[in-house]
Amino acid sequence: MFLGALVPLLFFVPNQSSDINAKDIVKKLDELYRSESSFGEMEMQIVTPHWERTLRMQVWTKGMDKTFIRITSPLKEKGVATLRLGNEMWNYLPNTNKVIKIPPSMMMSAWMGSDFTNDDLVSEFSLLEDFHYKLIAPEDAQAGLLYIESVPKEDLPIVWGKIIAAVGKDDYIPVWEKYYDEKENLMRVMNFKDIKLFSGRKIPAVMELIPQNKEGHKTVIRYLKLEFDTKIEEDIFSLRNLRSRS
């Protein structure tokens, strides 16, 4: 798929049960929105202290390394498209009819003025394979929730120092995720809301990203339609398709 300092954490004593639960939770988080392929329609609401706007877009994915996004409204941004192939990314700007490859120096820049970065669209990691994880028990733990801390393995290109997630005890569906930098500073919070059924899969239809270093900012994604494991033509993920306005 991100507030202040968290209270000191008390960790569970490791045992076979907690290890199994931790793996089950991480596997659920990994697979929540992923499939062999997908097609979705969504809204992205971008809120700042000075302005607010909502983009509507279509999104195609294939595996973990191919993504194509086309904005369908408002009229001012209609036709703007983004293609991701592995670690490479291109934007198409219809007003100038130009395809621009995003250089490494711009990967941490905001995507379409939102709180998501270009790197968020490109970086794909697996909590199960790329992180060490364990169940934790924060002092302010709420009944009905489980908490898991994930720390990236060494020498991986992951910008986060750790991620803490709260999930429902019965279904492992996330309630929130908190992202920390390597100095233990909380950088952003992702809230998950409005559980719906898409293609037989129960997932949060709303994701609210709140950066902690920009007061009054947030980005809200609302899934309007989402199909998993649907047939998608390979030429969707092409530079030629970037210029298409269909």
Secondary structure, 3 states (H helix, E strand, C coil): CCCCCCCCEEECCCCHHHHHHHHHHHHHHHHCCCCCEEEEEEEEEEECCCCEEEEEEEEEEECCCEEEEEEEECCCCCCCEEEEECCEEEEEECCCCEEEECCHHHCCCECCCCCCEHHHHHCCCCHHHHEEEEEEEECCCCCCEEEEEEEECCCCCCCCCEEEEEEECCCCCEEEEEEECCCCCEEEEEEEEEEEEECCEEEEEEEEEEECCCCCCEEEEEEEEEEECCCCCHHHCCHHHHCCCC
